[in-house]
């Protein structure tokens, strides 16, 4: 990993606590995968604490498969309401303190704010271990999409209480830093996201896959990748595609992912192409085989799929928010619409389909800009924000300063 000229922290033991972790598929799990790999490559020791997935047993396990952790501690898990494929962790601060007394971490990073996260923050505070948190998900905004909007203020208050008990809260964009400040979260730092451009690349475009979707060389694939759930604003994606199809009947709508809305969408739109969950190279092939990418979400704190689509050479249509706000330049490498103007979202997508020259120019520029967004730089930023605050890092920094004064 290429480092900047800033002093990097010495090798440390970091514990990452999360209710979700690979092989689960979502933005948080993907971000933690990249973070863990980067930290291990930098020589750090990484212990992951997460809920049990499926038929796993509780306890410490050695690292297996991809080098995502040095050790792993699995706690009991229960299904998350509305997200049966995800689980929240059940443990106590006392159990975590016993674990950390045996093998004390230099710092703890809590990625999710469920019961496991609460126990981890409490344990770290009692033991005097530096603890940071991540603002990965807008749970308080999700309530609007599930008919319980009255809970939004309560969830917002809970988020403020949770994050203010940690030393620093990492947010993925400058806008989210403003949002969390309005929530009353006092100490934040911007830690963005990267993309693996060797995995996600236009070179993986698969004409046989496109043919299986019913496409020929002159027709377009409108792609959606993500959880098929209400908070992703799928109604807008559907409305946008239907407007496109009226003018371009040979266009296909391809949805990659799964979720509670899939059955409803399949019944109402049997002509849509539902590819289910895709992983690894298969996911990269699906991205690269599309043409236009719709990201209609108004609740994502970032949206890793935007960068993956750009790296794959797709023209992204999104609202001026989250990853699009940070990385898409309107009509240069994508199309952005104001959050309150749904018609602008649709008209932007229509313009791309109607103007092949503009579409192709944007696709080429999206790939070029994605090449600048490496995960290496983001792992380094995490180290500067989190690991440099630990007693070990401060000790070595003070020691180095003392030596330089001699």
Residue, then its C-alpha position, 0 to 999 in steps of 0.5 A: x500500500x502506498x503511503x502519504x508523507x503523513x506519519x502513519x500509526x505503528x502496527x496496532x490491534x484494532x477490534x471492529x464490531x459490526x452487526x453485518x459482515x461478509x459474506x453478507x452483501x450490503x454497503x456496510x459489509x463491503x466497506x468493512x471488507x475493504x477496510x479489514x483487508x487494508x489494515x491487515x496489509x498494513x501490518x495491523x492485527x484485526x479482531x472482528x466481533x459480529x453476530x452468528x450467521x446461519x449455523x455458526x458456533x459461538x467463540x473465537x475462530x481463526x482467519x479463513x479464506x480472504x484475509x479479512x481478520x486475524x481473529x473473529x469472535x461470534x456472538x448470538x444473533x437474532x433476525x433484524x425486523x424487516x430484514x430477515x437475512x440480517x441479524x443483530x448481535x446479543x451480548x453483554x458489556x461484561x462478556x466483551x470486557x472479559x474478551x478484551x482483558x485477555x487480548x486488549x485492543x488498542x482501539x475499537x471501531x463500532x460500525x453499527x448502532x444495534x445492541x452489539x454496538x451499545x455493548x461494545x461502546x460501554x465495554x470500551x469506555x469502562x476499560x479506557x479503550x479508545x472507541x470510534x463509531x461509523x455513521x453508515x446507515x440513515x435508520x432514522x430516515x428509513x422509518x418514513x418508508x415503513x409507515x412509522x415516521x413518528x419514530x424518526x425523532x426517537x431514532x434520531x435521539x438514539x443515534x445522537x446518544x449512541x454516537x456521542x458516547x464514542x470519541x469520534x464518529x466517521x461519516x462518508x461525506x461532507x454533507x453527512x457531516x452537516x447532517x450529523x451536526x444538525x442531529x447533535x453529534x458533536x465529534x465527526x470526521x470524514x472517511x469516504x469510500x473507494x472502489x476496486x477498479x480491477x474488479x469493476x471494469x468495462x472489460x468484463x462486458x459480456x455479450x452472451x449475458x446481454x443476449x440472455x437479457x434479450x438485448x442486441x447491439x442497438x438496445x440498452x440495459x437500464x441497471x439497478x443494483x442494490x437491496x430491493x426495498x422501499x427505502x431504496x426509492x424503487x418506485x422512482x426507478x420503476x417510473x423512470x424506466x417506464x418513461x424510457x420504455x415508452x420511447x425506446x421499447x427495446x430497452x430492458x430493466x435489469x435488477x440485481x439484488x434481493x429484498x422484500x419488494x422482489x416478489x411484488x415487483x416480479x408479480x407486477x412486472x414479469x417482463x423485468x429481468x431479476x438477476x438476484x444476488x450476484x457476487x464477485x466476478x459475476x457481479x462485475x459482469x452484470x455491471x459491465x453489461x449494462x449501459x445506464x445505471x439508476x440510483x434513486x435512493x434518497x436515504x443512503x449515507x453513501x452508496x458504494x454501488x455508484x462508484x462500482x457503476x462508474x468503474x464499470x463504465x456506466x452512466x449513473x443517474x442519481x440525486x445530488x446526494x451521498x456518493x453522487x454529490x461527492x463524485x458525479x459532475x453533472x453532464x460530465x461523468x454522470x447526471x444529477x438531479x436535485x433531491x426535490x425534483x423527481x422529474x429532473x431525475x427522469x428527464x436526465x435518464x431520458x436525455x442519456x438514452x436519447x443522445x448516444x454520443x452524450x451517453x458514451x462520453x459520460x461512460x468513458x469519463x466515469x471510468x476515468x474518474x473512478x480510477x482515482x478513487x482507490x481503497x488504499x487512500x481511504x484505509x490510510x484516512x481511517x488510520x489517521x482518524x482512528x488509529x492515531x488517536x490510540x495511546x500506542x500511536x501517541x506514545x510513538x509520536x511523542x517518542x519520535x518527537x523527543x528523538x527529533x529534538x535531540 
